[in-house]
């Protein structure tokens, strides 16, 4: 079979880098072995935070792939900001590591013959799923962060199912390759490699114990750099990505260097000068819907309760400094003023609601409503906000009233609220 190898990348002579070998691949794999589980857990927690028990997570019905659900907590108030920030930032930071890992094992992807045994066929299948799914998750994730939907399918649905493909392939790959990774890590000294200015090729492994995948080039070129430099390049790339991503979670002047902020993100003016994820114009909201004729309807009790804006402002007002975080990664902390949701529930005649359905006056488009769990309604920091930072809410930020709940995904902090139904069961 060896004599019948196709030309090009299927021949070992095509891969001559002296830096490839089990040690470098194992070091990069160890980094991913730490980072990927965190990425997986934060992604699944983000899904849980959307309230799949209320049918409002996307995709809404995932069958047995649905993770265990629970009422998403409201404390600490920065919980979702931290979870989603870690998920987005870590996902971006690991991109240089993933690409370096793929470079380090690329000869393995062109091994010939492709399959020698049923066990190898299983390994190759898991590898194909692993590489394909991680590249798919990276590409769709980056495009979603930038609000650039160049694909003809739902990002949420595809990203969710793609994540489960990756999880399965990742678990299988780790199970198969963990012993080889540990042997590779032990084959060379990290301290010695970090002190070496120019690395020589790793020695051949005739027994195939340390290098079962044949990553060491049979005819390497002379070394022009070191494995230390490769790790420095990858680490430097990850640090650069972090430097232009993390500031999108920090209020103040540092935000100006957040070059990986979502494209086209708008800001308000004056006290409303913070991120606008969906403008009133994009949502079809006009002053006519939110002007003098606007009413807030409270349902769930013996009879409907209707409040105009003056009546809403006459209720006890409270100030809370709370963050708001978006699934795309940005977040901000502002000081909100409004009526406690639990006070509105009592006014409606449902002092201990099991949940609350909140609807916007927006007539078209997604995320026009949200369901809040009991703990979210009854938390004393949960508000129907009418103002922010000492000023009236702008129309883009939800005038005349919007929900703001601690640790709730930003999209469920419904703007332009016109109706709240407090449900006893």
Order of alpha helices (4+ residues) and beta strands (2+ residues): alpha-alpha-alpha-alpha-alpha-alpha-alpha-beta-beta-alpha-beta-beta-alpha-beta-beta-alpha-beta-beta-alpha-beta-beta-beta-beta
